[in-house]
Amino acid sequence: MSHYGSSIRRPEEILAYRPLRRILGAEPWALRTVGPTDSVLAALRIMADKNIGFLVVLERGATVGVLSERDCVRLVVLANKSPETTPVADIMVRNVVTVDLAHAFADCLRLMRQHSIRHLPVVDKGKTVAVISIRDLLSEAVTHHAKIITELELERLTIFTSTA
């Protein structure tokens, strides 16, 4: 997009203002969950099977906590507790920081930094529907910047060929 005589970028074209709905892409989104009474070992197996490091803890459809691989290692393995007998409820984070689909890219980064977290459950109409990770946001930034670089290279090429 040329800066000369072109329209101003719409907010969703500016990465910081890009809404989560656009970043997440088309529904349905994969939400990986575990129950509070499930064992930590069961949670770790889900994470290993799905190659993920974070689960939402649901009880009767409501989010009651979250669990990361790091929580499991630090609070169970390093504490010499049994993953087979320790329930998820004993180590899950109960004060869950969430975002909704109206939140933007910059909002997510700000919350992650403010709370020192890498994952945010995404809520829609009071129900957790997805999780956005710092890796997802990084991927979005890389894709966005590659597009901007391509646009700038094309603009430069156009300027050079029109003045030759």
C-alpha positions in Angstrom: 0.0 0.0 0.0 1.5 3.3 -1.1 1.7 6.2 1.3 1.2 8.6 -1.6 -2.5 9.3 -2.3 -3.6 6.1 -0.5 -6.2 5.7 2.1 -5.4 5.5 5.8 -5.1 1.9 7.2 -8.2 0.6 8.9 -7.6 -0.3 12.6 -7.7 -4.0 12.0 -4.8 -3.6 9.5 -2.7 -2.1 12.3 -1.4 -5.0 14.3 -1.9 -3.5 17.7 -5.6 -3.0 17.1 -6.2 -6.4 15.4 -9.1 -8.1 17.2 -8.7 -11.6 18.6 -11.5 -12.9 16.5 -9.3 -12.2 13.4 -6.1 -13.6 15.0 -7.8 -16.8 16.0 -9.3 -17.4 12.6 -12.4 -19.4 11.8 -14.3 -21.4 14.4 -14.3 -24.0 15.7 -11.3 -23.4 18.0 -9.6 -26.2 19.8 -10.0 -25.9 23.5 -8.1 -28.4 25.6 -9.5 -29.0 29.0 -9.2 -31.1 32.1 -11.4 -31.5 35.2 -10.4 -30.4 38.7 -10.6 -33.9 40.1 -8.5 -35.4 37.3 -5.0 -36.4 38.3 -2.0 -34.3 37.3 -0.7 -37.3 35.4 -3.9 -37.3 33.3 -3.4 -33.6 32.6 0.2 -34.2 31.6 -0.8 -37.0 29.2 -3.3 -34.6 27.5 -0.6 -32.0 27.1 1.9 -34.5 25.8 -0.7 -36.0 23.4 -1.7 -32.6 22.0 1.8 -31.2 22.2 0.7 -28.2 24.3 1.7 -26.8 27.6 -1.5 -25.4 29.0 -5.0 -26.6 29.9 -8.2 -24.9 31.0 -9.8 -26.5 34.0 -13.5 -26.9 33.6 -16.2 -28.0 36.1 -19.7 -28.4 34.8 -18.8 -26.2 31.8 -17.4 -23.3 33.8 -13.8 -22.3 33.9 -12.5 -22.9 37.5 -8.8 -22.7 36.8 -5.9 -23.2 34.4 -2.9 -25.5 34.5 0.5 -25.3 32.8 3.3 -27.8 32.4 5.4 -25.5 34.5 2.8 -25.7 37.4 3.0 -29.5 37.2 6.8 -29.6 37.3 7.3 -27.1 40.0 4.3 -28.0 42.3 4.3 -31.7 41.9 7.5 -33.2 40.4 9.9 -30.9 42.3 7.8 -31.1 45.4 8.1 -35.0 45.3 4.3 -35.4 45.1 2.7 -38.2 43.1 1.3 -37.0 39.7 -0.9 -40.1 39.8 -2.6 -39.1 43.0 -2.4 -35.3 43.1 -5.7 -33.8 41.7 -5.5 -30.9 39.3 -7.5 -28.8 41.8 -4.5 -28.9 44.3 -2.2 -27.0 41.9 -4.3 -25.2 39.4 -4.3 -21.4 39.2 -7.7 -20.2 40.3 -7.4 -16.5 39.6 -7.7 -16.8 35.8 -6.9 -13.8 33.7 -9.1 -13.9 30.5 -9.8 -11.9 27.4 -12.8 -11.7 25.1 -13.0 -11.7 21.4 -13.2 -7.9 21.3 -9.8 -7.6 22.9 -7.0 -6.6 20.5 -3.4 -7.9 19.9 -1.9 -5.1 22.1 -4.4 -5.8 24.9 -3.3 -9.5 25.1 0.4 -8.5 25.1 -0.2 -6.0 27.9 -2.1 -8.5 30.0 0.5 -11.2 29.5 3.3 -8.9 30.5 1.4 -7.4 33.4 0.6 -10.8 34.9 3.8 -12.6 33.7 1.8 -15.2 31.9 2.0 -16.8 28.4 -1.6 -18.0 27.8 -4.9 -16.3 28.0 -8.2 -18.1 27.9 -10.6 -16.4 25.5 -14.2 -16.0 26.7 -17.2 -15.5 24.5 -20.7 -14.9 26.1 -19.3 -16.0 29.4 -17.9 -19.3 28.2 -14.2 -20.1 27.5 -13.9 -20.9 23.8 -10.2 -20.8 23.1 -6.7 -20.0 24.4 -4.3 -17.5 22.9 -0.6 -17.9 23.6 2.4 -15.7 23.3 3.5 -18.0 20.5 0.2 -17.3 18.6 0.8 -13.5 19.0 4.4 -13.8 17.9 3.3 -15.8 14.8 0.8 -13.1 14.0 3.4 -10.4 14.4 5.9 -12.2 12.1 3.2 -12.7 9.4 2.1 -9.0 9.7 5.7 -7.7 9.4 6.4 -9.9 6.4 3.4 -8.4 4.7 4.5 -4.9 5.5 8.0 -5.6 4.2 6.6 -6.9 0.9 4.4 -3.8 0.6 7.3 -1.5 1.2 9.5 -3.4 -1.3 6.8 -3.1 -3.9 6.4 0.6 -3.2 10.1 1.1 -3.5 10.2 -0.8 -6.7 7.3 1.3 -8.1 9.0 4.5 -7.1 12.3 3.5 -8.7 10.7 2.2 -12.0 8.5 5.3 -12.3 11.5 7.7 -11.9 13.7 5.8 -14.3 
